């Protein structure tokens, strides 16, 4: 799920019992309502996660946008 809106992400995570890493919550709060910065940050988080998964040998990924 792409990070495009911090309040939606927090609400979604809270409703399903998922944890949002502290560094993600902190950065999102620092961005406030800057949607462009939030989208760019979200892209960077997903990009780095994919790099780690590929390095660990994950055979495939599925994206929903």
PDBQT receptor file of N, H, CA, C and O in Angstrom, charges set to zero:
ATOM      1  N   UNK A   1       0.847  -1.172   0.000  1.00  0.00    +0.000 N 
ATOM      2  CA  UNK A   1       0.000   0.000   0.000  1.00  0.00    +0.000 C 
ATOM      3  C   UNK A   1       0.891   1.234   0.000  1.00  0.00    +0.000 C 
ATOM      4  O   UNK A   1       1.685   1.420   0.923  1.00  0.00    +0.000 OA
ATOM      5  N   UNK A   2       0.775   2.071  -1.010  1.00  0.00    +0.000 N 
ATOM      6  H   UNK A   2       0.130   1.920  -1.760  1.00  0.00    +0.000 HD
ATOM      7  CA  UNK A   2       1.640   3.256  -1.051  1.00  0.00    +0.000 C 
ATOM      8  C   UNK A   2       1.275   4.259   0.040  1.00  0.00    +0.000 C 
ATOM      9  O   UNK A   2       0.107   4.410   0.400  1.00  0.00    +0.000 OA
ATOM     10  N   UNK A   3       2.286   4.932   0.551  1.00  0.00    +0.000 N 
ATOM     11  H   UNK A   3       3.234   4.809   0.258  1.00  0.00    +0.000 HD
ATOM     12  CA  UNK A   3       2.062   5.964   1.559  1.00  0.00    +0.000 C 
ATOM     13  C   UNK A   3       1.782   7.262   0.819  1.00  0.00    +0.000 C 
ATOM     14  O   UNK A   3       2.686   7.845   0.220  1.00  0.00    +0.000 OA
ATOM     15  N   UNK A   4       0.532   7.718   0.857  1.00  0.00    +0.000 N 
ATOM     16  H   UNK A   4      -0.202   7.244   1.344  1.00  0.00    +0.000 HD
ATOM     17  CA  UNK A   4       0.162   8.964   0.188  1.00  0.00    +0.000 C 
ATOM     18  C   UNK A   4      -0.493   9.947   1.142  1.00  0.00    +0.000 C 
ATOM     19  O   UNK A   4      -0.591  11.134   0.833  1.00  0.00    +0.000 OA
ATOM     20  N   UNK A   5      -0.942   9.472   2.297  1.00  0.00    +0.000 N 
ATOM     21  H   UNK A   5      -0.862   8.508   2.549  1.00  0.00    +0.000 HD
ATOM     22  CA  UNK A   5      -1.632  10.315   3.251  1.00  0.00    +0.000 C 
ATOM     23  C   UNK A   5      -1.373   9.741   4.640  1.00  0.00    +0.000 C 
ATOM     24  O   UNK A   5      -1.728   8.597   4.922  1.00  0.00    +0.000 OA
ATOM     25  N   UNK A   6      -0.760  10.530   5.496  1.00  0.00    +0.000 N 
ATOM     26  H   UNK A   6      -0.471  11.460   5.267  1.00  0.00    +0.000 HD
ATOM     27  CA  UNK A   6      -0.357   9.989   6.799  1.00  0.00    +0.000 C 
ATOM     28  C   UNK A   6      -1.543   9.605   7.675  1.00  0.00    +0.000 C 
ATOM     29  O   UNK A   6      -1.497   8.569   8.338  1.00  0.00    +0.000 OA
ATOM     30  N   UNK A   7      -2.596  10.403   7.697  1.00  0.00    +0.000 N 
ATOM     31  H   UNK A   7      -2.634  11.245   7.158  1.00  0.00    +0.000 HD
ATOM     32  CA  UNK A   7      -3.722  10.056   8.563  1.00  0.00    +0.000 C 
ATOM     33  C   UNK A   7      -4.431   8.795   8.083  1.00  0.00    +0.000 C 
ATOM     34  O   UNK A   7      -4.890   7.999   8.902  1.00  0.00    +0.000 OA
ATOM     35  N   UNK A   8      -4.528   8.599   6.767  1.00  0.00    +0.000 N 
ATOM     36  H   UNK A   8      -4.155   9.245   6.101  1.00  0.00    +0.000 HD
ATOM     37  CA  UNK A   8      -5.124   7.366   6.241  1.00  0.00    +0.000 C 
ATOM     38  C   UNK A   8      -4.278   6.148   6.596  1.00  0.00    +0.000 C 
ATOM     39  O   UNK A   8      -4.815   5.098   6.947  1.00  0.00    +0.000 OA
ATOM     40  N   UNK A   9      -2.956   6.287   6.507  1.00  0.00    +0.000 N 
ATOM     41  H   UNK A   9      -2.519   7.140   6.223  1.00  0.00    +0.000 HD
ATOM     42  CA  UNK A   9      -2.065   5.178   6.845  1.00  0.00    +0.000 C 
ATOM     43  C   UNK A   9      -2.203   4.802   8.314  1.00  0.00    +0.000 C 
ATOM     44  O   UNK A   9      -2.311   3.623   8.650  1.00  0.00    +0.000 OA
ATOM     45  N   UNK A  10      -2.201   5.796   9.182  1.00  0.00    +0.000 N 
ATOM     46  H   UNK A  10      -2.114   6.754   8.909  1.00  0.00    +0.000 HD
ATOM     47  CA  UNK A  10      -2.320   5.532  10.617  1.00  0.00    +0.000 C 
ATOM     48  C   UNK A  10      -3.673   4.884  10.922  1.00  0.00    +0.000 C 
ATOM     49  O   UNK A  10      -3.739   3.915  11.679  1.00  0.00    +0.000 OA
ATOM     50  N   UNK A  11      -4.741   5.411  10.341  1.00  0.00    +0.000 N 
ATOM     51  H   UNK A  11      -4.688   6.197   9.726  1.00  0.00    +0.000 HD
ATOM     52  CA  UNK A  11      -6.080   4.848  10.569  1.00  0.00    +0.000 C 
ATOM     53  C   UNK A  11      -6.147   3.400  10.082  1.00  0.00    +0.000 C 
ATOM     54  O   UNK A  11      -6.690   2.541  10.776  1.00  0.00    +0.000 OA
ATOM     55  N   UNK A  12      -5.597   3.122   8.893  1.00  0.00    +0.000 N 
ATOM     56  H   UNK A  12      -5.156   3.820   8.329  1.00  0.00    +0.000 HD
ATOM     57  CA  UNK A  12      -5.603   1.764   8.347  1.00  0.00    +0.000 C 
ATOM     58  C   UNK A  12      -4.807   0.824   9.248  1.00  0.00    +0.000 C 
ATOM     59  O   UNK A  12      -5.276  -0.265   9.578  1.00  0.00    +0.000 OA
ATOM     60  N   UNK A  13      -3.610   1.238   9.645  1.00  0.00    +0.000 N 
ATOM     61  H   UNK A  13      -3.229   2.123   9.377  1.00  0.00    +0.000 HD
ATOM     62  CA  UNK A  13      -2.771   0.391  10.501  1.00  0.00    +0.000 C 
ATOM     63  C   UNK A  13      -3.444   0.122  11.838  1.00  0.00    +0.000 C 
ATOM     64  O   UNK A  13      -3.446  -1.010  12.322  1.00  0.00    +0.000 OA
ATOM     65  N   UNK A  14      -4.013   1.157  12.432  1.00  0.00    +0.000 N 
ATOM     66  H   UNK A  14      -4.012   2.076  12.039  1.00  0.00    +0.000 HD
ATOM     67  CA  UNK A  14      -4.688   0.988  13.722  1.00  0.00    +0.000 C 
ATOM     68  C   UNK A  14      -5.887   0.049  13.607  1.00  0.00    +0.000 C 
ATOM     69  O   UNK A  14      -6.146  -0.741  14.515  1.00  0.00    +0.000 OA
ATOM     70  N   UNK A  15      -6.617   0.133  12.495  1.00  0.00    +0.000 N 
ATOM     71  H   UNK A  15      -6.406   0.775  11.758  1.00  0.00    +0.000 HD
ATOM     72  CA  UNK A  15      -7.822  -0.692  12.349  1.00  0.00    +0.000 C 
ATOM     73  C   UNK A  15      -7.505  -2.172  12.180  1.00  0.00    +0.000 C 
ATOM     74  O   UNK A  15      -8.324  -3.024  12.526  1.00  0.00    +0.000 OA
ATOM     75  N   UNK A  16      -6.324  -2.485  11.650  1.00  0.00    +0.000 N 
ATOM     76  H   UNK A  16      -5.660  -1.793  11.368  1.00  0.00    +0.000 HD
ATOM     77  CA  UNK A  16      -6.003  -3.906  11.450  1.00  0.00    +0.000 C 
ATOM     78  C   UNK A  16      -4.914  -4.394  12.405  1.00  0.00    +0.000 C 
ATOM     79  O   UNK A  16      -4.465  -5.536  12.300  1.00  0.00    +0.000 OA
ATOM     80  N   UNK A  17      -4.489  -3.541  13.329  1.00  0.00    +0.000 N 
ATOM     81  H   UNK A  17      -4.854  -2.613  13.414  1.00  0.00    +0.000 HD
ATOM     82  CA  UNK A  17      -3.509  -3.957  14.335  1.00  0.00    +0.000 C 
ATOM     83  C   UNK A  17      -2.080  -4.011  13.840  1.00  0.00    +0.000 C 
ATOM     84  O   UNK A  17      -1.232  -4.651  14.461  1.00  0.00    +0.000 OA
ATOM     85  N   UNK A  18      -1.800  -3.344  12.722  1.00  0.00    +0.000 N 
ATOM     86  H   UNK A  18      -2.490  -2.824  12.217  1.00  0.00    +0.000 HD
ATOM     87  CA  UNK A  18      -0.438  -3.337  12.177  1.00  0.00    +0.000 C 
ATOM     88  C   UNK A  18       0.386  -2.252  12.856  1.00  0.00    +0.000 C 
ATOM     89  O   UNK A  18      -0.144  -1.215  13.256  1.00  0.00    +0.000 OA
ATOM     90  N   UNK A  19       1.674  -2.497  12.982  1.00  0.00    +0.000 N 
ATOM     91  H   UNK A  19       2.105  -3.339  12.657  1.00  0.00    +0.000 HD
ATOM     92  CA  UNK A  19       2.585  -1.504  13.537  1.00  0.00    +0.000 C 
ATOM     93  C   UNK A  19       3.225  -0.703  12.407  1.00  0.00    +0.000 C 
ATOM     94  O   UNK A  19       3.610  -1.262  11.380  1.00  0.00    +0.000 OA
ATOM     95  N   UNK A  20       3.335   0.591  12.600  1.00  0.00    +0.000 N 
ATOM     96  H   UNK A  20       3.022   1.046  13.434  1.00  0.00    +0.000 HD
ATOM     97  CA  UNK A  20       4.071   1.458  11.687  1.00  0.00    +0.000 C 
ATOM     98  C   UNK A  20       5.403   1.742  12.369  1.00  0.00    +0.000 C 
ATOM     99  O   UNK A  20       5.417   2.199  13.512  1.00  0.00    +0.000 OA
ATOM    100  N   UNK A  21       6.523   1.481  11.696  1.00  0.00    +0.000 N 
ATOM    101  H   UNK A  21       6.511   1.110  10.767  1.00  0.00    +0.000 HD
ATOM    102  CA  UNK A  21       7.823   1.739  12.330  1.00  0.00    +0.000 C 
ATOM    103  C   UNK A  21       7.916   3.182  12.850  1.00  0.00    +0.000 C 
ATOM    104  O   UNK A  21       7.392   4.114  12.239  1.00  0.00    +0.000 OA
ATOM    105  N   UNK A  22       8.589   3.336  13.980  1.00  0.00    +0.000 N 
ATOM    106  H   UNK A  22       9.015   2.579  14.476  1.00  0.00    +0.000 HD
ATOM    107  CA  UNK A  22       8.713   4.655  14.600  1.00  0.00    +0.000 C 
ATOM    108  C   UNK A  22       9.285   5.701  13.654  1.00  0.00    +0.000 C 
ATOM    109  O   UNK A  22       8.810   6.836  13.619  1.00  0.00    +0.000 OA
ATOM    110  N   UNK A  23      10.314   5.320  12.879  1.00  0.00    +0.000 N 
ATOM    111  H   UNK A  23      10.701   4.398  12.908  1.00  0.00    +0.000 HD
ATOM    112  CA  UNK A  23      10.928   6.304  11.991  1.00  0.00    +0.000 C 
ATOM    113  C   UNK A  23       9.941   6.767  10.921  1.00  0.00    +0.000 C 
ATOM    114  O   UNK A  23      10.011   7.912  10.474  1.00  0.00    +0.000 OA
ATOM    115  N   UNK A  24       9.027   5.896  10.506  1.00  0.00    +0.000 N 
ATOM    116  H   UNK A  24       8.970   4.966  10.868  1.00  0.00    +0.000 HD
ATOM    117  CA  UNK A  24       8.021   6.278   9.507  1.00  0.00    +0.000 C 
ATOM    118  C   UNK A  24       7.016   7.243  10.145  1.00  0.00    +0.000 C 
ATOM    119  O   UNK A  24       6.706   8.284   9.565  1.00  0.00    +0.000 OA
ATOM    120  N   UNK A  25       6.510   6.907  11.325  1.00  0.00    +0.000 N 
ATOM    121  H   UNK A  25       6.762   6.062  11.796  1.00  0.00    +0.000 HD
ATOM    122  CA  UNK A  25       5.565   7.808  12.005  1.00  0.00    +0.000 C 
ATOM    123  C   UNK A  25       6.193   9.179  12.266  1.00  0.00    +0.000 C 
ATOM    124  O   UNK A  25       5.549  10.209  12.068  1.00  0.00    +0.000 OA
ATOM    125  N   UNK A  26       7.451   9.186  12.710  1.00  0.00    +0.000 N 
ATOM    126  H   UNK A  26       7.974   8.349  12.870  1.00  0.00    +0.000 HD
ATOM    127  CA  UNK A  26       8.145  10.452  12.995  1.00  0.00    +0.000 C 
ATOM    128  C   UNK A  26       8.261  11.291  11.738  1.00  0.00    +0.000 C 
ATOM    129  O   UNK A  26       7.931  12.477  11.739  1.00  0.00    +0.000 OA
ATOM    130  N   UNK A  27       8.730  10.676  10.671  1.00  0.00    +0.000 N 
ATOM    131  H   UNK A  27       8.998   9.713  10.669  1.00  0.00    +0.000 HD
ATOM    132  CA  UNK A  27       8.915  11.430   9.436  1.00  0.00    +0.000 C 
ATOM    133  C   UNK A  27       7.589  11.956   8.906  1.00  0.00    +0.000 C 
ATOM    134  O   UNK A  27       7.515  13.093   8.440  1.00  0.00    +0.000 OA
ATOM    135  N   UNK A  28       6.547  11.144   8.973  1.00  0.00    +0.000 N 
ATOM    136  H   UNK A  28       6.607  10.221   9.352  1.00  0.00    +0.000 HD
ATOM    137  CA  UNK A  28       5.239  11.586   8.505  1.00  0.00    +0.000 C 
ATOM    138  C   UNK A  28       4.736  12.768   9.320  1.00  0.00    +0.000 C 
ATOM    139  O   UNK A  28       4.154  13.698   8.763  1.00  0.00    +0.000 OA
ATOM    140  N   UNK A  29       4.949  12.744  10.625  1.00  0.00    +0.000 N 
ATOM    141  H   UNK A  29       5.422  11.988  11.078  1.00  0.00    +0.000 HD
ATOM    142  CA  UNK A  29       4.505  13.874  11.446  1.00  0.00    +0.000 C 
ATOM    143  C   UNK A  29       5.308  15.129  11.117  1.00  0.00    +0.000 C 
ATOM    144  O   UNK A  29       4.781  16.239  11.183  1.00  0.00    +0.000 OA
ATOM    145  N   UNK A  30       6.576  14.958  10.765  1.00  0.00    +0.000 N 
ATOM    146  H   UNK A  30       7.005  14.056  10.711  1.00  0.00    +0.000 HD
ATOM    147  CA  UNK A  30       7.405  16.108  10.389  1.00  0.00    +0.000 C 
ATOM    148  C   UNK A  30       6.927  16.738   9.077  1.00  0.00    +0.000 C 
ATOM    149  O   UNK A  30       7.073  17.946   8.887  1.00  0.00    +0.000 OA
ATOM    150  N   UNK A  31       6.360  15.941   8.174  1.00  0.00    +0.000 N 
ATOM    151  H   UNK A  31       6.241  14.960   8.327  1.00  0.00    +0.000 HD
ATOM    152  CA  UNK A  31       5.889  16.462   6.891  1.00  0.00    +0.000 C 
ATOM    153  C   UNK A  31       4.581  17.231   7.007  1.00  0.00    +0.000 C 
ATOM    154  O   UNK A  31       4.271  18.051   6.143  1.00  0.00    +0.000 OA
ATOM    155  N   UNK A  32       3.823  16.985   8.041  1.00  0.00    +0.000 N 
ATOM    156  H   UNK A  32       4.074  16.319   8.743  1.00  0.00    +0.000 HD
ATOM    157  CA  UNK A  32       2.539  17.666   8.195  1.00  0.00    +0.000 C 
ATOM    158  C   UNK A  32       1.604  17.331   7.049  1.00  0.00    +0.000 C 
ATOM    159  O   UNK A  32       1.333  16.158   6.792  1.00  0.00    +0.000 OA
ATOM    160  N   UNK A  33       1.108  18.344   6.359  1.00  0.00    +0.000 N 
ATOM    161  H   UNK A  33       1.328  19.297   6.567  1.00  0.00    +0.000 HD
ATOM    162  CA  UNK A  33       0.166  18.151   5.252  1.00  0.00    +0.000 C 
ATOM    163  C   UNK A  33       0.830  18.215   3.881  1.00  0.00    +0.000 C 
ATOM    164  O   UNK A  33       0.136  18.331   2.871  1.00  0.00    +0.000 OA
ATOM    165  N   UNK A  34       2.141  18.143   3.825  1.00  0.00    +0.000 N 
ATOM    166  H   UNK A  34       2.705  18.049   4.645  1.00  0.00    +0.000 HD
ATOM    167  CA  UNK A  34       2.868  18.231   2.555  1.00  0.00    +0.000 C 
ATOM    168  C   UNK A  34       2.738  16.905   1.797  1.00  0.00    +0.000 C 
ATOM    169  O   UNK A  34       3.586  16.023   1.931  1.00  0.00    +0.000 OA
ATOM    170  N   UNK A  35       1.677  16.772   1.008  1.00  0.00    +0.000 N 
ATOM    171  H   UNK A  35       0.988  17.489   0.899  1.00  0.00    +0.000 HD
ATOM    172  CA  UNK A  35       1.379  15.510   0.315  1.00  0.00    +0.000 C 
ATOM    173  C   UNK A  35       2.486  15.085  -0.642  1.00  0.00    +0.000 C 
ATOM    174  O   UNK A  35       2.759  13.892  -0.782  1.00  0.00    +0.000 OA
ATOM    175  N   UNK A  36       3.124  16.048  -1.303  1.00  0.00    +0.000 N 
ATOM    176  H   UNK A  36       2.902  17.016  -1.189  1.00  0.00    +0.000 HD
ATOM    177  CA  UNK A  36       4.207  15.702  -2.235  1.00  0.00    +0.000 C 
ATOM    178  C   UNK A  36       5.372  15.065  -1.475  1.00  0.00    +0.000 C 
ATOM    179  O   UNK A  36       5.916  14.048  -1.906  1.00  0.00    +0.000 OA
ATOM    180  N   UNK A  37       5.748  15.657  -0.360  1.00  0.00    +0.000 N 
ATOM    181  H   UNK A  37       5.307  16.483  -0.009  1.00  0.00    +0.000 HD
ATOM    182  CA  UNK A  37       6.848  15.112   0.445  1.00  0.00    +0.000 C 
ATOM    183  C   UNK A  37       6.477  13.736   1.002  1.00  0.00    +0.000 C 
ATOM    184  O   UNK A  37       7.325  12.847   1.075  1.00  0.00    +0.000 OA
ATOM    185  N   UNK A  38       5.222  13.560   1.390  1.00  0.00    +0.000 N 
ATOM    186  H   UNK A  38       4.532  14.282   1.330  1.00  0.00    +0.000 HD
ATOM    187  CA  UNK A  38       4.776  12.263   1.914  1.00  0.00    +0.000 C 
ATOM    188  C   UNK A  38       4.865  11.195   0.832  1.00  0.00    +0.000 C 
ATOM    189  O   UNK A  38       5.339  10.088   1.091  1.00  0.00    +0.000 OA
ATOM    190  N   UNK A  39       4.409  11.520  -0.389  1.00  0.00    +0.000 N 
ATOM    191  H   UNK A  39       4.024  12.419  -0.599  1.00  0.00    +0.000 HD
ATOM    192  CA  UNK A  39       4.479  10.554  -1.503  1.00  0.00    +0.000 C 
ATOM    193  C   UNK A  39       5.927  10.190  -1.824  1.00  0.00    +0.000 C 
ATOM    194  O   UNK A  39       6.239   9.019  -2.038  1.00  0.00    +0.000 OA
ATOM    195  N   UNK A  40       6.815  11.191  -1.858  1.00  0.00    +0.000 N 
ATOM    196  H   UNK A  40       6.562  12.142  -1.685  1.00  0.00    +0.000 HD
ATOM    197  CA  UNK A  40       8.227  10.937  -2.148  1.00  0.00    +0.000 C 
ATOM    198  C   UNK A  40       8.851  10.072  -1.065  1.00  0.00    +0.000 C 
ATOM    199  O   UNK A  40       9.615   9.153  -1.362  1.00  0.00    +0.000 OA
ATOM    200  N   UNK A  41       8.531  10.360   0.185  1.00  0.00    +0.000 N 
ATOM    201  H   UNK A  41       7.911  11.106   0.427  1.00  0.00    +0.000 HD
ATOM    202  CA  UNK A  41       9.028   9.556   1.295  1.00  0.00    +0.000 C 
ATOM    203  C   UNK A  41       8.499   8.128   1.185  1.00  0.00    +0.000 C 
ATOM    204  O   UNK A  41       9.250   7.170   1.366  1.00  0.00    +0.000 OA
ATOM    205  N   UNK A  42       7.206   7.985   0.890  1.00  0.00    +0.000 N 
ATOM    206  H   UNK A  42       6.595   8.763   0.744  1.00  0.00    +0.000 HD
ATOM    207  CA  UNK A  42       6.614   6.657   0.724  1.00  0.00    +0.000 C 
ATOM    208  C   UNK A  42       7.292   5.863  -0.371  1.00  0.00    +0.000 C 
ATOM    209  O   UNK A  42       7.558   4.672  -0.208  1.00  0.00    +0.000 OA
ATOM    210  N   UNK A  43       7.575   6.520  -1.492  1.00  0.00    +0.000 N 
ATOM    211  H   UNK A  43       7.358   7.487  -1.624  1.00  0.00    +0.000 HD
ATOM    212  CA  UNK A  43       8.278   5.855  -2.587  1.00  0.00    +0.000 C 
ATOM    213  C   UNK A  43       9.647   5.376  -2.121  1.00  0.00    +0.000 C 
ATOM    214  O   UNK A  43      10.045   4.247  -2.409  1.00  0.00    +0.000 OA
ATOM    215  N   UNK A  44      10.366   6.235  -1.401  1.00  0.00    +0.000 N 
ATOM    216  H   UNK A  44      10.043   7.152  -1.168  1.00  0.00    +0.000 HD
ATOM    217  CA  UNK A  44      11.704   5.875  -0.923  1.00  0.00    +0.000 C 
ATOM    218  C   UNK A  44      11.653   4.685   0.039  1.00  0.00    +0.000 C 
ATOM    219  O   UNK A  44      12.495   3.790  -0.037  1.00  0.00    +0.000 OA
ATOM    220  N   UNK A  45      10.679   4.674   0.933  1.00  0.00    +0.000 N 
ATOM    221  H   UNK A  45       9.995   5.401   0.994  1.00  0.00    +0.000 HD
ATOM    222  CA  UNK A  45      10.531   3.559   1.887  1.00  0.00    +0.000 C 
ATOM    223  C   UNK A  45      10.302   2.248   1.130  1.00  0.00    +0.000 C 
ATOM    224  O   UNK A  45      10.948   1.241   1.419  1.00  0.00    +0.000 OA
ATOM    225  N   UNK A  46       9.387   2.264   0.163  1.00  0.00    +0.000 N 
ATOM    226  H   UNK A  46       8.863   3.082  -0.072  1.00  0.00    +0.000 HD
ATOM    227  CA  UNK A  46       9.080   1.055  -0.603  1.00  0.00    +0.000 C 
ATOM    228  C   UNK A  46      10.277   0.626  -1.451  1.00  0.00    +0.000 C 
ATOM    229  O   UNK A  46      10.579  -0.564  -1.543  1.00  0.00    +0.000 OA
ATOM    230  N   UNK A  47      10.950   1.580  -2.061  1.00  0.00    +0.000 N 
ATOM    231  H   UNK A  47      10.705   2.546  -1.985  1.00  0.00    +0.000 HD
ATOM    232  CA  UNK A  47      12.117   1.284  -2.886  1.00  0.00    +0.000 C 
ATOM    233  C   UNK A  47      13.204   0.577  -2.069  1.00  0.00    +0.000 C 
ATOM    234  O   UNK A  47      13.754  -0.439  -2.495  1.00  0.00    +0.000 OA
ATOM    235  N   UNK A  48      13.503   1.130  -0.891  1.00  0.00    +0.000 N 
ATOM    236  H   UNK A  48      13.056   1.955  -0.545  1.00  0.00    +0.000 HD
ATOM    237  CA  UNK A  48      14.532   0.512  -0.040  1.00  0.00    +0.000 C 
ATOM    238  C   UNK A  48      14.101  -0.868   0.458  1.00  0.00    +0.000 C 
ATOM    239  O   UNK A  48      14.923  -1.780   0.549  1.00  0.00    +0.000 OA
ATOM    240  N   UNK A  49      12.829  -1.022   0.776  1.00  0.00    +0.000 N 
ATOM    241  H   UNK A  49      12.161  -0.281   0.702  1.00  0.00    +0.000 HD
ATOM    242  CA  UNK A  49      12.320  -2.328   1.199  1.00  0.00    +0.000 C 
ATOM    243  C   UNK A  49      12.464  -3.348   0.076  1.00  0.00    +0.000 C 
ATOM    244  O   UNK A  49      12.886  -4.479   0.319  1.00  0.00    +0.000 OA
ATOM    245  N   UNK A  50      12.121  -2.963  -1.142  1.00  0.00    +0.000 N 
ATOM    246  H   UNK A  50      11.779  -2.045  -1.339  1.00  0.00    +0.000 HD
ATOM    247  CA  UNK A  50      12.257  -3.872  -2.292  1.00  0.00    +0.000 C 
ATOM    248  C   UNK A  50      13.711  -4.257  -2.519  1.00  0.00    +0.000 C 
ATOM    249  O   UNK A  50      14.013  -5.413  -2.814  1.00  0.00    +0.000 OA
ATOM    250  N   UNK A  51      14.614  -3.286  -2.381  1.00  0.00    +0.000 N 
ATOM    251  H   UNK A  51      14.369  -2.347  -2.141  1.00  0.00    +0.000 HD
ATOM    252  CA  UNK A  51      16.039  -3.592  -2.516  1.00  0.00    +0.000 C 
ATOM    253  C   UNK A  51      16.466  -4.654  -1.506  1.00  0.00    +0.000 C 
ATOM    254  O   UNK A  51      17.197  -5.583  -1.849  1.00  0.00    +0.000 OA
ATOM    255  N   UNK A  52      16.014  -4.517  -0.272  1.00  0.00    +0.000 N 
ATOM    256  H   UNK A  52      15.421  -3.762   0.006  1.00  0.00    +0.000 HD
ATOM    257  CA  UNK A  52      16.360  -5.500   0.765  1.00  0.00    +0.000 C 
ATOM    258  C   UNK A  52      15.777  -6.873   0.449  1.00  0.00    +0.000 C 
ATOM    259  O   UNK A  52      16.452  -7.891   0.600  1.00  0.00    +0.000 OA
ATOM    260  N   UNK A  53      14.526  -6.897   0.013  1.00  0.00    +0.000 N 
ATOM    261  H   UNK A  53      13.977  -6.070  -0.109  1.00  0.00    +0.000 HD
ATOM    262  CA  UNK A  53      13.890  -8.172  -0.321  1.00  0.00    +0.000 C 
ATOM    263  C   UNK A  53      14.615  -8.870  -1.468  1.00  0.00    +0.000 C 
ATOM    264  O   UNK A  53      14.841 -10.079  -1.414  1.00  0.00    +0.000 OA
ATOM    265  N   UNK A  54      14.976  -8.125  -2.491  1.00  0.00    +0.000 N 
ATOM    266  H   UNK A  54      14.793  -7.143  -2.535  1.00  0.00    +0.000 HD
ATOM    267  CA  UNK A  54      15.705  -8.696  -3.628  1.00  0.00    +0.000 C 
ATOM    268  C   UNK A  54      17.057  -9.226  -3.167  1.00  0.00    +0.000 C 
ATOM    269  O   UNK A  54      17.462 -10.320  -3.562  1.00  0.00    +0.000 OA
ATOM    270  N   UNK A  55      17.754  -8.464  -2.339  1.00  0.00    +0.000 N 
ATOM    271  H   UNK A  55      17.425  -7.576  -2.018  1.00  0.00    +0.000 HD
ATOM    272  CA  UNK A  55      19.062  -8.894  -1.829  1.00  0.00    +0.000 C 
ATOM    273  C   UNK A  55      18.952 -10.178  -1.016  1.00  0.00    +0.000 C 
ATOM    274  O   UNK A  55      19.887 -10.978  -0.985  1.00  0.00    +0.000 OA
ATOM    275  N   UNK A  56      17.818 -10.378  -0.362  1.00  0.00    +0.000 N 
ATOM    276  H   UNK A  56      17.058  -9.728  -0.387  1.00  0.00    +0.000 HD
ATOM    277  CA  UNK A  56      17.601 -11.581   0.444  1.00  0.00    +0.000 C 
ATOM    278  C   UNK A  56      17.053 -12.749  -0.376  1.00  0.00    +0.000 C 
ATOM    279  O   UNK A  56      16.823 -13.834   0.157  1.00  0.00    +0.000 OA
ATOM    280  N   UNK A  57      16.846 -12.523  -1.675  1.00  0.00    +0.000 N 
ATOM    281  H   UNK A  57      17.033 -11.641  -2.109  1.00  0.00    +0.000 HD
ATOM    282  CA  UNK A  57      16.462 -13.623  -2.546  1.00  0.00    +0.000 C 
ATOM    283  C   UNK A  57      14.962 -13.831  -2.732  1.00  0.00    +0.000 C 
ATOM    284  O   UNK A  57      14.543 -14.894  -3.191  1.00  0.00    +0.000 OA
ATOM    285  N   UNK A  58      14.151 -12.840  -2.388  1.00  0.00    +0.000 N 
ATOM    286  H   UNK A  58      14.491 -11.977  -2.016  1.00  0.00    +0.000 HD
ATOM    287  CA  UNK A  58      12.710 -12.970  -2.598  1.00  0.00    +0.000 C 
ATOM    288  C   UNK A  58      12.465 -13.156  -4.098  1.00  0.00    +0.000 C 
ATOM    289  O   UNK A  58      12.945 -12.350  -4.896  1.00  0.00    +0.000 OA
ATOM    290  N   UNK A  59      11.731 -14.196  -4.499  1.00  0.00    +0.000 N 
ATOM    291  H   UNK A  59      11.341 -14.851  -3.851  1.00  0.00    +0.000 HD
ATOM    292  CA  UNK A  59      11.603 -14.511  -5.922  1.00  0.00    +0.000 C 
ATOM    293  C   UNK A  59      10.644 -13.604  -6.686  1.00  0.00    +0.000 C 
ATOM    294  O   UNK A  59      10.774 -13.476  -7.903  1.00  0.00    +0.000 OA
ATOM    295  N   UNK A  60       9.691 -12.975  -6.017  1.00  0.00    +0.000 N 
ATOM    296  H   UNK A  60       9.585 -13.079  -5.028  1.00  0.00    +0.000 HD
ATOM    297  CA  UNK A  60       8.730 -12.138  -6.728  1.00  0.00    +0.000 C 
ATOM    298  C   UNK A  60       8.059 -11.178  -5.753  1.00  0.00    +0.000 C 
ATOM    299  O   UNK A  60       8.018 -11.418  -4.547  1.00  0.00    +0.000 OA
ATOM    300  N   UNK A  61       7.537 -10.090  -6.302  1.00  0.00    +0.000 N 
ATOM    301  H   UNK A  61       7.570  -9.894  -7.282  1.00  0.00    +0.000 HD
ATOM    302  CA  UNK A  61       6.785  -9.114  -5.506  1.00  0.00    +0.000 C 
ATOM    303  C   UNK A  61       5.523  -8.758  -6.259  1.00  0.00    +0.000 C 
ATOM    304  O   UNK A  61       5.478  -8.819  -7.487  1.00  0.00    +0.000 OA
ATOM    305  N   UNK A  62       4.496  -8.384  -5.508  1.00  0.00    +0.000 N 
ATOM    306  H   UNK A  62       4.533  -8.334  -4.510  1.00  0.00    +0.000 HD
ATOM    307  CA  UNK A  62       3.211  -8.006  -6.100  1.00  0.00    +0.000 C 
ATOM    308  C   UNK A  62       2.868  -6.620  -5.593  1.00  0.00    +0.000 C 
ATOM    309  O   UNK A  62       2.862  -6.382  -4.385  1.00  0.00    +0.000 OA
ATOM    310  N   UNK A  63       2.582  -5.705  -6.504  1.00  0.00    +0.000 N 
ATOM    311  H   UNK A  63       2.586  -5.898  -7.485  1.00  0.00    +0.000 HD
ATOM    312  CA  UNK A  63       2.277  -4.328  -6.122  1.00  0.00    +0.000 C 
ATOM    313  C   UNK A  63       0.840  -3.989  -6.464  1.00  0.00    +0.000 C 
ATOM    314  O   UNK A  63       0.315  -4.396  -7.500  1.00  0.00    +0.000 OA
ATOM    315  N   UNK A  64       0.212  -3.230  -5.566  1.00  0.00    +0.000 N 
ATOM    316  H   UNK A  64       0.639  -2.898  -4.725  1.00  0.00    +0.000 HD
ATOM    317  CA  UNK A  64      -1.119  -2.712  -5.792  1.00  0.00    +0.000 C 
ATOM    318  C   UNK A  64      -1.032  -1.196  -5.599  1.00  0.00    +0.000 C 
ATOM    319  O   UNK A  64      -0.600  -0.724  -4.548  1.00  0.00    +0.000 OA
ATOM    320  N   UNK A  65      -1.434  -0.459  -6.589  1.00  0.00    +0.000 N 
ATOM    321  H   UNK A  65      -1.786  -0.843  -7.443  1.00  0.00    +0.000 HD
ATOM    322  CA  UNK A  65      -1.356   1.008  -6.468  1.00  0.00    +0.000 C 
ATOM    323  C   UNK A  65      -2.731   1.621  -6.505  1.00  0.00    +0.000 C 
ATOM    324  O   UNK A  65      -2.865   2.842  -6.417  1.00  0.00    +0.000 OA
TER     325      UNK A  65
